Amino acid sequence: MGKRSEPLPTTSSAPRSCLHRNRLRWSSGQLGKFERWDIVELVGPKQAEAEPPHIEDVWVQALYVTGKSVPLESRSTILRETCVHEFKPYFGVPLQQTHTSAYLRPGTGERSLVTAIMPSYEIHFEASRREGADEADVRVRLKLPGVGVKLLPVKDHYLLCQAERTAGLDPGQLAKALRLAVDEMGKTVAVRLGLSRGFDPGRGERRCWLMADGFFSAEELPSTCR
Amino acid sequence: MPLTETHLTDYLLSVMHGVLEDLGADEAEPLGPESRFADVFDSMAMVEFLGLVADDCGCEMSTIEECVDQRFSTVEHLVRALSAAGLAPTDHTESPVHIAPLSKGRVETPIGKWKSRQLADLESRRVAPAATRTVWLAGSASVLPRTIQSGPELDAAVGRPTGWLERRAGILQRRVWGNEDPIEAAAACAAESMWNARLRGDRLGALVTVSEAPPIGVGLAAAIHQRLELPKNTPCFETGGACTGFLSAISLARTLVHQFGPVLILSVEAHSKLLPLKIGPHGESAALFGDGCAAIVLGAEPGRGPSARLIDVQTFADGGAADLIRILPAADGGFCLEMEGVPLTEFALHALATVTRDMIAKHGLSIGKLSAIVAHGGNGRMPAMLARLLHVAPAKIWSEVRMTGNLGSASVPVAWSSRPAPVSGPVIWTAVGAGVIWGVALWDVQAGAR
């Protein structure tokens, strides 16, 4: 565990929107053919020349569908293996903080993906739209031990697509649909926290921003996972 | 007075400049009232901006989003929406809204009404009314031993080169009782705190003593009780809890106040009597610790002088981490300490930072709103490291450890009462110690307290 593979974006921007496929910046084939927990075969895997914290990266030429998915009983083990216990920093070194978010500088850190376990009632979604922007800004408010209360961009495309299908593009309705989806996961939720690629907004300093990459039911995970 | 739209515009533009600066982002074009958020901010910057404005206005971010129906257009559009909703940064109106007690005589401006609703909502979310009835810090005092052991003296005592302790632990000197009677000094400290609270001994409800290195093996509370000439029906209690003991005692006293009346909490530490300096790791650990005492008076009402209201106090324990600090009996009858340096420091710093962040988040505050963070200093480097972890100026972390050594349970109240400068607003006390036990208290300090 600890490795991850990702479909390659066709541009550097993050994707989203299931209702408006013409705005997708990833190959729709890559997005559409997988379901959550699908087992895929890595074609031509090659160790990426990874810069910390993204040391889990593997380059692949393609991902083949195997038709199998991870058995239910194994899913908690997979999530548990990336939990960070006690008061150790999530990504191996303490996160730098801004008012609402947190980040690491490229070249630091020991990993870029972890799992945090928390009660579902502590997870709050908020969404709004900047007029003229491509899509709504969807954020989640999380209470992260050792980090504090943070508002993180939601990058769980599976959950976002599901919410957009039911709620449309209205930001308020979108937030409610996400809330509902997480409520349905049970009382305890495993939140996959990840760090973005180093991003320079204009002054030459790249930062890897903390993101909420995935939400999973965690009813069976031990409470020692934080 | 509510802000004018011009002032509100200036305020929002200054926050926007600040966000772009903080995130290292370029300003594509000069900012003005007509600037569109979509043109200025990406998603990350937008949330940062909203978070800051919400914090300054003392409301949730969603409140601001609702003002504009979740759609952000231009700066002037947001100004109109905030004005219509009666939202404004509190720094431009009154003192911090989050924890200030409601005054019945206050004039209810639209912003004042909104604040009242926020306060009422905050109060309604609090639970366990018996345990959370208002408690005030009515007086405090501290007494340090006269004898100073300098860093070079300590270095020599543990067989290390000059400057070793300062480099290793950031401790320049420590205080030790020497020939002084710690009980006498502690009783004097207690009396001073009661005088500062304008409280007579016969009005004291209960006495709580705290110590991890007590100057006498048993009967500390009774000894202080006797020196203070308290009535025999004034109950006294003894607690431990290592370096977090004072916060544990505050948590206990919070309920005792309503049962017995004003409670005096006294910490007295005599590490030098129990942890001898000698060559080797045990002696080197002992050199980190100093002696001292401190006291506070908690009451159901403010003292006659300025006071601080206890908003919340929480303690935590994790016996699974006990091996980070081991206290073992020594062959000579005393004790010796064994500490796992780096993991212990890491655990301690993250515990202090986490409880601080969680406590202020629980009460709708931000780090920036805190007037001070009074923190236990396990060693002289920890306060600065905590400042870095919390992203606050080092001066905001109050600790005396560099000049006193680690004072155990007295560390936090000594740091509090050693500072002459008056402060106002929310203040955090936080500590972590052997066990492992850690905790945090949030106070609302009125101007000129102590």
Interface residues (C-beta under 8 A of the other chain):
Chain A: E86 F87 K88 P89 P94 Q96 Q97 T98 H99 T100 S101 E126 A127 S128 R129 R130 E131 G132 A133 D137 R139 K143 P145 G146 V147 G148 V149 L151 P153 D170 P171 G172 D200 P201 G202 R203 G204 E205 R207 W209
Chain B: D22 L23 G24 A25 D26 R36 F37 A38 D39 F41 D42 S43 M44 A45 M46 V47 E48 L50 G51 L52 D55 M61 S62 E65 V68 D69 Q70 R71 F72 S73 D318 A321 E346 F347 H350 A351 A353 T354 R357 D358 A361 S366 L389 H391
